[in-house]
Amino acid sequence: MKKVLVLGATSAIAQATVRLLSARGVALYLVGRNAERLEAVARDARTRGASRVETEVLDLDDLSQHEALVARAEAALGGLDGALLAHGILGDQAQAQGSYAETEKVLRTNFLSAVSLLTPLANRFESQRTGTLVVISSVAGDRGRQSNYVYGASKGALTVFLQGLRNRLAPAGVAVVTVKPGFVDTPMTAAVKKNPLFASPEAVARGLLRAVDAGRDEVYLPDFWRPIMFLIRGIPERVFKRLKL
């Protein structure tokens, strides 16, 4: 990836990835909601060696802006061959259970917004027959659990969408990389009690780029989540529904 659109550029995982991409001399188009934080990420990217850095302040929940956003990024960098979708919200499960509006907010940000962005990006990359789409999903999407099934549903839907998109784009030589982190120590999980399963954003970013470089389709980060989720998916429903997870 040499010309990359980063969506949700101020998120912790995106910032860590931008630092690594900058060291490779990649040209970047960074998009985020907070102008001050976005400019800080841009300054750091320039310092670390990014060949070009452009920014745009935008709330990615505004789906009507997505087609034009992709066009602006493409024009600014003189083309695109990569995109990282790293925006998302955890939401509040208890609030979502009592309010469809809260549920819709999580689904809109984590799933519908991603689909809206991936559609024009996929069409462009398919047309040019090259490109890499890297999307942050989650291990939470592998099985619905009572503690976070709204967030899990948004990520599960995203994972399935990416599977279909990968199947469609493979003949055109376009890579679709699904990144499934487990617990990550970020501002989004600040209220969650930490345990040994938590990874740093830097570790996830390194794993993400290793997956891209290796041509992986899907990666669990850290990798120990793959056997963990294999076991969780294998629990019979009659047993699973009695568990407090």
C-alpha positions as CSV (number, residue, x, y, z in Angstrom):
1,M,0.0,0.0,0.0
2,K,1.5,3.3,-1.1
3,K,-1.5,5.7,-1.1
4,V,-3.8,5.0,1.8
5,L,-7.1,6.4,3.0
6,V,-7.4,6.0,6.8
7,L,-10.9,6.3,8.2
8,G,-11.2,6.9,11.9
9,A,-7.6,8.1,11.9
10,T,-7.7,9.3,15.5
11,S,-8.6,5.9,17.0
12,A,-5.8,4.3,18.9
13,I,-5.3,1.4,16.5
14,A,-5.4,3.7,13.5
15,Q,-2.8,6.0,15.1
16,A,-0.5,3.1,15.8
17,T,-0.9,1.9,12.2
18,V,-0.4,5.4,10.8
19,R,2.9,5.6,12.6
20,L,4.1,2.3,11.0
21,L,2.8,3.3,7.5
22,S,4.5,6.7,7.8
23,A,7.9,5.0,8.5
24,R,7.4,3.2,5.1
25,G,7.0,6.5,3.3
26,V,3.3,5.9,2.5
27,A,1.0,8.8,1.3
28,L,-1.9,9.2,3.7
29,Y,-5.4,10.8,3.6
30,L,-6.5,10.9,7.2
31,V,-10.2,11.3,8.2
32,G,-11.5,11.9,11.7
33,R,-14.1,13.9,13.7
34,N,-11.9,15.9,16.0
35,A,-9.9,18.5,14.1
36,E,-7.3,19.1,16.9
37,R,-6.5,15.4,17.4
38,L,-6.5,14.8,13.6
39,E,-3.9,17.5,13.1
40,A,-1.8,16.0,15.8
41,V,-1.8,12.6,14.1
42,A,-1.0,14.3,10.8
43,R,2.0,16.2,12.2
44,D,3.3,13.0,13.7
45,A,3.0,11.2,10.4
46,R,4.9,13.9,8.6
47,T,7.7,13.7,11.2
48,R,7.9,9.9,10.8
49,G,8.4,10.0,7.1
50,A,5.0,9.9,5.3
51,S,5.5,11.0,1.7
52,R,2.3,13.1,1.9
53,V,-0.4,13.7,4.5
54,E,-3.8,15.2,3.8
55,T,-6.6,15.5,6.3
56,E,-10.3,15.9,6.4
57,V,-12.6,16.5,9.4
58,L,-15.8,14.5,8.9
59,D,-18.4,12.6,11.0
60,L,-18.4,9.2,9.3
61,D,-22.0,8.6,10.5
62,D,-23.0,11.0,7.8
63,L,-23.4,8.4,5.1
64,S,-24.4,11.0,2.5
65,Q,-20.8,12.3,2.4
66,H,-19.0,9.0,1.7
67,E,-19.0,8.9,-2.1
68,A,-17.6,12.4,-2.3
69,L,-15.1,11.7,0.5
70,V,-13.6,8.8,-1.4
71,A,-13.4,10.9,-4.5
72,R,-11.6,13.7,-2.6
73,A,-9.1,11.3,-1.1
74,E,-8.4,9.8,-4.5
75,A,-7.9,13.2,-6.1
76,A,-5.7,14.5,-3.3
77,L,-3.3,11.6,-3.4
78,G,-3.4,11.0,-7.1
79,G,-5.0,7.7,-6.7
80,L,-5.7,5.1,-3.9
81,D,-4.4,1.6,-3.5
82,G,-5.3,1.0,0.2
83,A,-7.9,1.9,2.8
84,L,-8.0,1.2,6.5
85,L,-11.5,1.4,8.2
86,A,-10.8,1.8,11.9
87,H,-13.8,3.9,13.2
88,G,-16.3,2.4,15.6
89,I,-18.0,2.6,18.9
90,L,-18.5,0.1,21.7
91,G,-21.9,1.4,22.8
92,D,-23.7,0.6,26.0
93,Q,-25.4,-2.8,26.0
94,A,-27.8,-1.9,28.9
95,Q,-28.9,1.3,27.2
96,A,-29.3,-0.5,23.8
97,Q,-31.5,-3.2,25.4
98,G,-33.9,-0.4,26.6
99,S,-33.7,1.8,23.5
100,Y,-33.8,0.9,19.8
101,A,-32.3,4.3,19.1
102,E,-29.1,3.3,21.0
103,T,-29.0,0.0,19.2
104,E,-29.3,1.8,15.8
105,K,-26.5,4.1,16.8
106,V,-24.1,1.2,17.2
107,L,-25.3,-0.5,14.1
108,R,-25.0,2.7,12.0
109,T,-21.5,3.4,13.1
110,N,-20.0,-0.1,13.1
111,F,-21.8,-1.7,10.2
112,L,-23.8,0.7,8.0
113,S,-21.2,3.3,7.9
114,A,-18.5,0.8,7.0
115,V,-20.7,-0.7,4.2
116,S,-21.4,2.8,2.8
117,L,-17.6,3.5,2.7
118,L,-16.6,0.1,1.3
119,T,-19.1,0.2,-1.6
120,P,-17.3,3.1,-3.5
121,L,-13.9,1.9,-2.4
122,A,-14.6,-1.6,-3.6
123,N,-15.9,-0.4,-7.0
124,R,-12.8,1.8,-7.6
125,F,-10.4,-1.0,-6.6
126,E,-12.2,-3.5,-8.7
127,S,-12.1,-1.2,-11.7
128,Q,-8.4,-0.6,-11.3
129,R,-7.8,-4.3,-10.5
130,T,-5.6,-3.6,-7.5
131,G,-5.9,-2.4,-3.9
132,T,-6.2,-3.5,-0.3
133,L,-9.1,-3.0,2.0
134,V,-8.3,-3.4,5.7
135,V,-11.2,-3.4,8.1
136,I,-11.3,-3.6,11.9
137,S,-14.0,-6.1,13.0
138,S,-13.8,-7.9,16.3
139,V,-13.8,-11.3,18.0
140,A,-17.1,-10.2,19.5
141,G,-18.7,-10.8,16.1
142,D,-18.0,-14.5,16.3
143,R,-20.8,-15.3,18.7
144,G,-23.5,-13.3,20.4
145,R,-23.1,-12.9,24.1
146,Q,-25.5,-11.4,26.6
147,S,-22.9,-8.9,27.8
148,N,-22.4,-7.2,24.4
149,Y,-24.6,-8.7,21.7
150,V,-25.5,-5.4,20.1
151,Y,-21.8,-4.5,19.5
152,G,-21.2,-8.2,18.6
153,A,-24.1,-8.1,16.1
154,S,-22.7,-5.0,14.4
155,K,-19.2,-6.7,14.0
156,G,-20.7,-10.0,13.1
157,A,-22.6,-8.4,10.2
158,L,-19.5,-6.6,9.2
159,T,-17.4,-9.8,9.1
160,V,-20.0,-11.6,6.9
161,F,-20.2,-8.6,4.6
162,L,-16.4,-8.7,4.2
163,Q,-16.5,-12.4,3.5
164,G,-18.8,-11.8,0.5
165,L,-16.8,-8.7,-0.6
166,R,-13.6,-10.7,-0.5
167,N,-15.2,-13.5,-2.6
168,R,-16.4,-10.9,-5.2
169,L,-13.1,-8.9,-5.4
170,A,-10.6,-11.8,-5.4
171,P,-10.8,-12.3,-9.2
172,A,-9.9,-8.6,-9.6
173,G,-6.8,-9.0,-7.5
174,V,-8.2,-6.8,-4.7
175,A,-7.4,-7.9,-1.1
176,V,-9.9,-7.7,1.7
177,V,-8.4,-8.2,5.1
178,T,-10.6,-8.7,8.1
179,V,-8.9,-7.8,11.4
180,K,-10.4,-9.3,14.5
181,P,-8.9,-7.9,17.7
182,G,-9.8,-9.1,21.1
183,F,-9.6,-6.7,24.1
184,V,-7.5,-3.7,23.2
185,D,-6.3,-1.1,25.7
186,T,-7.8,2.0,24.1
187,P,-10.0,5.0,25.2
188,M,-13.0,3.0,23.9
189,T,-12.4,0.3,26.6
190,A,-11.3,2.7,29.4
191,A,-14.2,1.6,31.6
192,V,-13.5,-2.1,31.1
193,K,-11.5,-3.8,33.9
194,K,-8.2,-4.8,32.4
195,N,-6.9,-8.4,32.4
196,P,-4.0,-10.4,30.7
197,L,-6.0,-10.8,27.5
198,F,-5.7,-7.1,26.7
199,A,-3.4,-6.1,23.9
200,S,-1.8,-2.7,23.1
201,P,-2.9,-0.8,20.0
202,E,0.8,-1.0,18.8
203,A,0.7,-4.8,19.0
204,V,-2.5,-4.9,17.0
205,A,-1.1,-2.4,14.4
206,R,2.0,-4.6,13.9
207,G,-0.1,-7.7,13.5
208,L,-2.4,-5.9,11.1
209,L,0.4,-4.9,8.8
210,R,2.0,-8.4,9.0
211,A,-1.3,-9.8,7.8
212,V,-1.5,-7.4,4.9
213,D,2.1,-8.1,3.9
214,A,1.5,-11.9,4.1
215,G,-1.7,-11.7,2.0
216,R,-3.9,-13.0,4.9
217,D,-7.6,-12.8,4.5
218,E,-8.5,-12.8,8.2
219,V,-6.4,-12.4,11.3
220,Y,-7.2,-12.6,15.0
221,L,-5.1,-10.3,17.1
222,P,-3.4,-11.4,19.2
223,D,-3.4,-14.8,17.6
224,F,-4.4,-16.6,20.8
225,W,-7.9,-15.4,20.1
226,R,-8.3,-17.9,17.2
227,P,-8.4,-21.0,19.4
228,I,-10.3,-19.2,22.1
229,M,-13.1,-18.3,19.6
230,F,-13.0,-21.7,18.0
231,L,-13.9,-23.2,21.4
232,I,-16.5,-20.6,22.1
233,R,-18.2,-21.1,18.8
234,G,-18.2,-24.8,19.4
235,I,-20.2,-24.7,22.7
236,P,-23.7,-26.2,22.0
237,E,-26.4,-23.6,22.2
238,R,-28.3,-25.5,25.0
239,V,-25.2,-25.0,27.1
240,F,-24.2,-21.6,25.9
241,K,-27.5,-20.0,26.7
242,R,-27.0,-20.8,30.4
243,L,-23.5,-19.2,30.6
244,K,-22.9,-15.7,31.9
245,L,-20.7,-14.4,29.1
